[in-house]
Amino acid sequence: MALLEGEVYEAYRSELLKRYKTLLKTLGKDLSKDKISLIRAAFDLAARAHEGTVRKSGEPYIFHPLAVAQIAAGELGLGTTSVVCALLHDVVEDTEITLDDIEHRFGNKVAEIINGLTKISVVFETVDRDASIQAENFKKMILTLGEDLRVILIKLCDRLHNMRTLGSVSENTKLKIASETLYIYAPLAHRLGLNAIKIEMEDLALKFTEPAAYREISLKISESKLSRQRYIREFIDPIKLELDASGLDITEIKGRPKSIYSIHRKMAKQGIPFEEVYDAFAIRVIVNSPIFLEKADCWRVYSIITDKYRSHEGRLRDWLSHPKNNGYSALHTTVLGPKGRWVEVQIRSKRMDDIAERGLAAHWKYKAGQPGNANTPQEEAFEHWINAVKETIENNDLSALDLVNEFRFSLLGEEIYVFTPKGDVKPMPVGSTALDFGFTIHTEVGMKTIGAKVNNKLVPINHLIKNGDIVEIITTQKYRATPNWLNIVHTARAKSKIREFLKDEKSKQSGLGKNILQRLFRKHHLDFLDKHIGSLFKYYKYSTKNEFFHAVAEGKIKINKELLLEILFPPKIKSGEIKSIPAIDQKKLVKQIIIGDDFEMPYSLSKCCNPLPGDSIFGFITVSDGVKIHRTNCPNATRLMSQYGYRIIPTQWRSDGYKKSFDAKLSVSGIDDVGIVSKIADIISKDMEVNMKAINIRANEDGTFGGQVEVMVNTADHLDQLVQKIKDTHKYIQVFRLDEE
């Protein structure tokens, strides 16, 4: 036994040193002795601190910080300080090593970064399962963006390695971590320009949240690889001759498939199969140019390509002159390639390509090599975003939860650029309305908005603004905010200002309602006591007395003397009287769903995704409606699992033969044909013997038809069989399941 333990230990030490040497090799041959010594000290300290600790997979824990350091060095190109911090990123939180120990051995900067990593390690862990505390932790993470960006970069490396090794944890943990990754970490990687990490995170998250969809798309990408490669060669060969003859230094022309996650999103959004995702790959042309010739050379490449292939007028994207806020810079166009297929072409310089894949690390590398250390347009764009982050976190009017939403929507989402009539540019999140734009200019302007002019055309306040719009806000003299405005605006800042105004207004109204009641009590010679007010608002089913006062002020509640006395002084039940108790319907106690962990709570199926037996599901504990059952691919699943993971409980369908019918909606469309609606109805009612609750299908003037069918089915497989049967009726018919809004 001792010999076996010795052999195992030697194998472990051998593998550990092998990985350490790989890390040093990744950092390069020019590493100084001092830097090697520093990395070795961090490695030795981490190895000793984590000795005897293993991960869920059974692998020694030290392999994890080594892998994080390898990602930081090899995939992001980060340097010695980042590698040291990656090796030590868990020691303060998980071992007896203190920050003082770190600072004494490795200096103040390393200690600061380790401290930042320790603070944000609990971003998604909550005390007493309180979402507001979770948001406060998240606020700490955002604050680190303004301190040292390496904290976030190392955290992303840490999350990426956790995603790569997620197979060893429980199903519930997989869903929670994968959803967090989709909700925050992948968008954050995108915003920091880490395209390769963002794509891998999204694909891995899909692998664990929707494994069937991931396997299907992955298999089809693999099956279509040869035909795709033939088409790419057919597309590239003619332009390659022209590019070679131009004298441009073209370093690479390649075709790259879209990520599995982006293909899945397109299929789901458009309701189409894999075969109809025609832009499942893009052609990338990379030209090696000095920085002062980059734009001109990219446009020369564009000219050569569009001379050969006709371009799509509405699909030119110029991010050369105005890089994205994450520093991304390129020229995108869509052209009509061989066999009449539209193909996206991305044109970049070598520097732009490096920045697109490696984000901030590449920014720093190129900035260091510039004369005078001047900012590039990409650097300026990124610094603009960092300033927006700082402005957001310094806004004391935002609650912690609002801050999370603002960061997710406004700072991580895609942006459009909108102009004031004077030509000032205002970046806005995609999905913003004219009312949002009013609040972007000033709170006073937003509160007094009555409409807008977009490109000199009058529009309502809920008008969605688009990239390049010129927007003029039309105001009045008075504040006009109403509760409905919260459904119109999308930015957290606007929502916060509106809520603040409504809260003040409600407080004023509550005071008025209280005065009305006090006069009523005085009129009938009654004492205005807290216990009497409590009886009143409980009788009218209000949760607080202020809400009750507000309802009185608005005239929703009218109380006369008789009713007031009856509520405050109810007649007592005489001896022997027993109130009738309704009988319990035993049939309703039969459960279709088994909720794990011995939870005894009422449940209902969520209307946002309408789950059916056979669907992969989870339970979400609500505040007042028991457990809501969602599909794991529900539109709201990612947000719920990432923000409220502590309220997720394992759930499964019964498998003992118990059956119950469920509502399901189908979208049906296609080429109009004689008797098509009758055929669909016959398949549903006669062939499949499915109860059809409603059918609404209309023929269109363009020769197509479309509509919805509502049916009662037993399982998701039952519905899939019905969908396939309907599809088989006609070559050009599309059928897919609808989630309820």
Secondary structure, DSSP 8 states (H G I E B T S, - for coil): -HHHHHHHHHHHHHHHHHHHHHHHHHH-TT--HHHHHHHHHHHHHHHHHTTT-B-TTS-BTTHHHHHHHHHHHHTS---HHHHHHHHHTTHHHHSS--HHHHHHHH-HHHHHHHHHHHHHTTTT--GGG-HHHHHHHHHHHHHHHTT-HHHHHHHHHHHHHHHHTGGGS-HHHHHHHHHHIIIIIHHHHHHTT-HHHHHHHHHHHHHHHSHHHHHHHHHHHHHTHHHHHHHHHHHHHHHHHHHHHHT--EEEEEEEE--HHHHHHHHHHHT--GGG-TTSEEEEEEE---GGGHHHHHHHHHHHHHHHS-B-GGG-EETTTS--TT----EEEEEE-GGG-EEEEEEEEHHHHHHHHHTHHHHHHHHHTSGGG---HHHHHHHHHHHHHHHHHT-TTS-HHHHHHHIIIIISS-EEEEE-TT--EEEEETT-BHHHHHHHH-HHHHHTEEEEEETTEEE-TT-B--TT-BEEEEE-SS----GGGGGT--SHHHHHHHHHHHHHHHHHHHHHHHHHHHHHHHHTT----HHHHHHHHHHTT-SSHHHHHHHHHTTS----HHHHHHHHS-----TT---------GGGG--SEEESTT----EEE-TTT---TTS-EEEEE-SSS-EEEEETT-TTHHHHHHH-GGGEEEEEE--SS----EEEEEEEEEE--TTHHHHHHHIIIIIS--EEEEEEEEE-TTSEEEEEEEEEESSHHHHHHHHHHHHTT-TTEEEEEE---
